């Protein structure tokens, strides 16, 4: 038997909860942090693929290219900030 949940008068049948653009932005920022701190690039890419699959299932308007761009931009900012904190100036 299928699980059916009624939320705000909409039926959700075996679907993840709906995510908005703001949710995707926050998720991309968190994934950028993971990219910095994960010890293994393989485990990071596995997590990224799972999150992309989830996002595509939750919202048909999910834009993969802007999602990956946001991850890379945030990652670059983090690396630059960490470099400044670690290196310092004389």
N, C-alpha and C positions, 0 to 999 in steps of 0.2 A: 504494500500500500504506500502511495506517495505521501510525503509529509507536506502539508499545506499550512501556511501561516498567513494570517490576514493582518496586514499593517497598513494603516491609513487607507483602508478600502481597496487595497491592491493585493492580489494574490501573489505570493512568492513560492514557486515550486522548485525546490532543489537548486536555488540560486544563491550566490553570496549576497550580502546586503549591498544596496546601491551606494556607490562612492561618487563624490563630486570632484570637481577640479581641485578644490582646496585639499581634499584628502590625498589626491595624487601628488600634489606639491609637497605636502608633509611627508608622505611616504618616500618620495624621491630624495628629499633632504636626509632622511634617516638612512636610506640605502647608501648615500654618499659617505656618511659617517662610517657605515659598515665597511665600505670599500677601503677606507683609511686604516681601520683597526683590525680587519679580518686577517688572520695569519696565513690563510691559504686562498689564492685567487680562485681555485676550483670551487671551494665551498661558497665563496661570494657569488660566483656566476650561477651556481645551482640555486641559491636563494633568489637572485635576481630573476631567473627564469620562472620560478614558482610565483613570485610576486607579479610578474607580467601576465602570466596565465590567469591569476586571480583578478587582476584589474580588468583584463579584457572580458572576463565573465561577468564582472559586476556592473560594467557600464559599456554599452556598445559604442559610445563616442570617445572611448579611451584613445589618446593619441600617443603612440609608442615613441615616435621621434622626439616630440617635445618632452616626454618623460625622461628619455635617455639624455637629452640635452641638459635638462635640469640637474640630473645626477652628476654629469660631467662638470658643469659650471660650479656646482656646490663643492664637488671634490677638489677642483682646482683652487677655489677660495680657501678651503681648509688646509690644503698642502702649503699654500703661500703663508697663511697665518701661522701654521706650525713652524715653518721655516724661520719666520721672523722671531718667534718666541725662543726657539732653540739657538739660533745663530747670534742674535744680538748685534750690537755695534760697538766699536772701540772709541 
